[in-house]
Amino acid sequence: MADPTYGLQGKTVLITGAAGGIGSALARAFLAQGTQLVLLDRSAAPLDALVESLHSSRVCSAMCDLGSDAEVAAVAAIVKERFGQLDVLVNNAGTEYPTPIADEAPDAMARWASLLDNNVTSMVRLTQALLPMLPRGASVINQSSIWGRIGVAGFSAYAASKHAVVGLTRSLALELGPRGVRVNAVCPGWVHTAAALRSLTAMAQAQGRSEAEVEREILAKQAMPAMLTPDDLAGVFLFLASAGASPITGQCIVTSHGEVMA
């Protein structure tokens, strides 16, 4: 069966964290819809490899540390000069690692604060810089997590950051609604990516259990027991970017095979 058409042909889409598992799947999905892509990542080699694999003149890329005002401003200048406007902003970049509250390492609080900056403040910085390029009808899609809806032992910073993304999404939806810009979030469950697998390993080690046992327990909580793949999420992002989702803003779409129902 052919991929559905979402009416995105000719639209300009920017994706952060593009070289990762979810980011690269989103890049392929949006490109297949006939969009122009701006792909950002802070890792040069994976980003270059992704761009090369896409084989398209409709793709441009830039290394960008989203924690840098100067680098974010440079990206905004590229978007303005090359495209004039940005129709879809996908704030996908993020960091995930354990932050147990009993951690007494000297850098524990610095790592906690860094995760919040990477996962939340960077979204604000980039969205603010690109705001002048977002026309009426534009869509901002933020990457949250089901851990932005629940608590998770040992991962307080990550869970707090994803809760913050939910609050940011709802607040920006109200703030940007009068401008005709929609803001939504996607809250995935367990997706088969390197970052998720590292978290699975960390959870197993903290609990003194095997990874297989922890994974079985996770899947048992799902209505459809299976790990998601990055490609499973693509249709949700494409829909939220499309005119078909025009009544939808301020929403956090849970995609977890039924592990979290909200």
Buried (B, 14 or more C-beta within 10 A) or exposed (E): EEEEEBEBEEBBBBBBBBBBBBBBBBBBBBBEBBBBBBBBBBEEEBBBEBBEEBEEEBBBBBBBBBBBEEBBEEBBEBBBEEBEBBBBBBBBBBBBBBBBEEEEEEEBEEBBEBBBBBBBBBBBBBBEBBBEBBEEEBBBBBBBBBBBBEEBEBBBBBBBBBBBBBBBBBEBBEEBEEEEBBBBBBBBBBBBBEBBBEBBEBBBBBEEEEBEEBBEEBBEBBEEEEBBBBBBBBBBBBBBBBEEBEEBBBBBBBBBBEBBEE
